[in-house]
Amino acid sequence: MLETVSGDSDSVPVRGHGRTLPSRRTVPPDRPADRAGERGFTRLLTPGGAVLPPRLGHMPVQMAPSILSADFARLADEAAAVTGAADWLHVDVMDNHFVPNLTLGLPVVEALLKHAGLPLDCHLMIEDPDRWAPPYAEAGARNVTIHAEAVTAPVRTLRMIRSAGARAGLAVNPVTPVEPYEDLLPEFDMLLLMTVEPGFGGQPFLDLVLPKLRRARDLVSRHGAAVWLQVDGGVSEHTIERCAEAGADVFVAGSAVYSADDPAKAVQSLRAQAERATAAADWHC
């Protein structure tokens, strides 16, 4: 059973796809209500009328520029530079424990939410995501991804993220297989395959992940799951087509976007490459 729910009339839908992201959160008076994804959503109901977690169907290629490669002193401006060209703003949260780098945390995300014109895709490369992930969703992040290698209670934590109104993502490092998480497919909305070792931007792409990406696409297709497949690390004009051909549909690009003279144009060019490769891919036919 489907029920269409409308939200704030002055909100902005996600760019270019004719759909909006799920929203079950009331926007506080001091927070702008015009961010992408706040207009409305379609809820799935059981025969008894109970609300199921939000599940969006397959969408076309989506681009998520990573602010890890942006100028941290100008984050609002750097976010604005890709608004209108990208679908998401990817935020890499690192704690210097799970990965050997320290970036930003919840206070910066909360500040960025007040200014970003794109929904935030928060990738938590941190210890104890069971404790820290739900607050990112409660703050207004539209997707929150946790690492399989760090989470202790994945089902509970993924459900808490969804309950707070966000999409839930599960990330795996290059050497982590995807098959052990097959039974968890109904519990998350996006599977992130790291195509570099997490922790630092600008690393070379690891082709060894491509066979795993193909297996992940097979798993999703076989189960009929509405799960997006995201790749993060070394995604550029030289690698994005191989990722799309192997099954990815959400692409995180940092250096390839923010090292360009025109970040928005770089996003558009990468999107065009991914769309061409997707159209010709066996998995997309």
Secondary structure as UniProt FT lines:
FT   STRAND          2..6
FT   TURN            9..10
FT   TURN            15..17
FT   TURN            29..30
FT   STRAND          40..45
FT   TURN            47..48
FT   STRAND          62..66
FT   HELIX           67..69
FT   HELIX           72..74
FT   HELIX           75..80
FT   TURN            81..85
FT   STRAND          89..95
FT   HELIX           106..113
FT   TURN            114..115
FT   STRAND          120..125
FT   HELIX           129..139
FT   STRAND          143..147
FT   TURN            148..150
FT   HELIX           154..163
FT   TURN            164..165
FT   STRAND          167..172
FT   TURN            174..175
FT   HELIX           179..187
FT   STRAND          190..194
FT   TURN            198..199
FT   HELIX           207..209
FT   HELIX           210..223
FT   STRAND          228..232
FT   TURN            237..239
FT   HELIX           240..246
FT   STRAND          250..253
FT   HELIX           255..258
FT   HELIX           263..280
FT   HELIX           282..284
//
